[in-house]
Amino acid sequence: WQVDGRESSVAVDDRDSLSFVINGKSDGNAFYDAPTHVMAGLVGALLHREPTHAMVIGLGTGCTAGWLAEVPSMERVDVVELEPAIMEASRFFDHVNHRPMKDKRTRIIADDGRNYLSATDRRYDVIINEPSNPWITGVSNLFTVDYFRIAKRRLKPGGLFCTWAQTYELAPRRIKSIYKAFTKVFPYVYVFSATTLSSDTFIIGSERELRFDVRRMRRSFAIPSVKKEMKRALLEGPDDLLALSLLGPA
């Protein structure tokens, strides 16, 4: 499947599992990227005590948004996507993404994520920033001090901001610049890997120090819908999740 959208050429390729392709570049695979997509929503949702409102910047395959809507406490998930054609492409992933386009708790917003956060009055428990690679045209402004400050203002007290950040195809000084920008805005920063062998990481920012409540996380893992997604992320329990922690505030 392929279409020329408003901003990008969008395609779905089934030669190796199912890939979501933007301007000729794969930006998500139903099988190989499942741990990354699940973890993007998982980390913030499990570390927050009881999230009810979340935002996802970038729809992609829809897996992150779909998983978030399955969190028992979640009442609403706003997904901001710049390219309308991606909304059509995400339907090819309905077998793995919990069909967020059809979920009453999910609201799809056709807009630029940064602009929307700048203009909206809504506030969220968890905001997940899941754009493409920072070196893609137009994406770098989602990895800046200014943008992180905009997102921070849209968090509720105790809210968490989570951004995906690669560690491949970038010079070390570029990776350090992302981390430095993030730590200028958030006093407490935590970094997790998507899997034990992954070069995908998630940086989480908070105004407060996070306490890893293993008992509460274990109860969350026992919920059937959560447990199913955990296995897709190759996680059997909270110990596996905490083992993926790479960096803390210190």
Summary of the structure (lengths in Angstrom):
residues: 250
radius of gyration: 16.6
end to end distance: 47.0
largest distance: 48.3
contacts: 826
relative contact order: 0.14
helix: 38%
strand: 27%
